[in-house]
């Protein structure tokens, strides 16, 4: 009587294991779909995420630039696309957000040794704004980085707003001569 049970037991264990893997793959797939819908992430394989768990910092020694995009998605053509999720609303992307995305494009190019054709900004309405990373945007980014480095060296930082809350959360607030208290 024990012999038939011993011959069936491994098959039952394999069946239970297969069912467990099937269940876990369905839960993982459902979780990924939910994350995509919640954040408006485009189709493709998410290869990098800083929103779900801390991710490594991307660094460019040549530009003395570092950053962590919210997501990097590998699209159907194998290209790497940075995706930046914004909590606010905007009918058109803000210039600062476009430059931030451009910086991520540059960082991805240097860290992954691949050209980045565009990036995506997603505001709270889940509308995806595709921003081409062309020579014009690259030049604007490089010029802006140069201006920022020059301002930091000369200690001539100028406040570009009139909002106390921005000053409170700014990393330069302690040394800023024009901060709002």
N, C-alpha and C positions, 0 to 999 in steps of 0.2 A: 504494500500500500504506500509506503514512503517513496518507493522508486518512481511511480508516475508523478507524484508531487514534486520530487526533485528534478524531474525532467521538464516540468511546466514552469517551475519557479523562476529560472533565468529568463524565460520568455516573458513572463508577467512583469519582472523587474525592468526588462528592456522596454516593454510597452509603457509602463509607468514613467520611465525616464523620458521616452519620446513625447508622451503627453505633457510632461512638465516643461520640456523645451518648447513645445508648440505654444503652451500657455504663456511662457515668458516672452517669446517672440511677439505674440499678439499684444501683450501689455506694453512692451517696449515700443512697438510700432505705433500703438495708440498714443503713448506718451509723446513720441516724437511728432505725431500729427497735431496733437494738442498744443505743443510748444510752437510749432510752425504757425498755427492759426492764431494763437494768442499774440505772437510777436510779429506777424506778417512777414515771416521769412520766406523767401522765394524757393522754388523747387531746386533740388540738387542735394548733394551730400554735405551736411554740416561737418567740417573738419576742425573747427575751432569755435569755442564758445566761452565768453567771459561772463555771461549773465547767469548761467546755470551753476557754474563752479569757477573759482579763480583760474585764469589761464596764464600762460607764460607771457612775459612782456616781449614785444617785438622791438628790436633795437637796430638803429642805423648808425654805425660808428662814423661814417662819412658825413652825415648830417647832424650828428649829436642829437638825435631824435629818438624818442621811444613812445610806445603807445600800445593799447590793447583794444582792438575793435570788438564790438559785441559778438559778431559772428563772422566766420569766413566760410563761404559756401563754394563747393566745387560744382560748377554747372555741368550741363550735359556734354559740353565740348571739352571738359577738363580744365577750364580756366578757373582761377581763384577770384572770388568776388567778395569784398568786404561789405558787411551789412551793419549799419548803425541804427539802433532803435532809439527814438526820442519820445519822451513822455508828453511833450507839449503838442500843440497843433500848429500847422502852418500850411497855407495854400500853396506857397512856393518855398523851397528850402532856403534857410538863412545862409548867408555867405560864410559865417563862421562854421556852420555845420558842414558845408561843402568843402571848406579847407581842411576840416578835421578828417573827413572821409578821404580827401586827396592824400593827406599824410598817411593814412592807413594803406592806401594803394601803394605809395612809395615804400612803406615798411614791408609790405607783403612782397613787392618786387625784390627788395634786397635780401629778405630772409628766406624766401622760397625760390628765388632765381627764376621767376616767371613774370612775363608782362601781365599787367592788370588792365583790362580794357575799360572797366567801369566799376562803380560801387553803387550801393543802394542805401538811401535814407528812408526809414519808415517812421512816420509820426503816429500819434495815438489813434488817428482815424484809420490806420492800417494801409493807407495809400502808399505805394512804393514809388519813390522818386529815383529814377535811374540817372546817375551822374556820370557822364563820359569822362574818363581820365585821359584827356587829350593833351597835346603840347601846350595849349593855351592855359589849361588848369594847372598843369605841371609848372609852368613858368610863374603863374600867380602864386602858387604854393612856395616855390623857391624864393621868390622876391619877398613874400610875407615872412618866411623863416629868417631871411637875412635881416629884414627890418626889426624883427623881434630880438634877434641876437645883438644887433647894434643898440637897441634900446636898453637891453639888459646890461651891456657893457658900460654904457654911458650913464646908467642910472636915471634915465630920462623917461621913466614910465609915466604915461598919462592915463587917467581914468577915462573910460569911454562910455560912461553911463551915469545915471543919477539915482541908483537904487541901493539903499543901505544893505539889503540882504545879499546882494552880489558882493559887496565889500566884506561882509562877515564871512562868506565862504571862500574868499579868494586866498590863494596861497601866498600872495605878496602883500597882504593887508598890513602886516607888522612893519614893513619897510616903505609903504606907500605914503608919500607926502600929501596926496590928494584924496585919501580915503574918506568915506562918509562915516562919521561915528554915530 
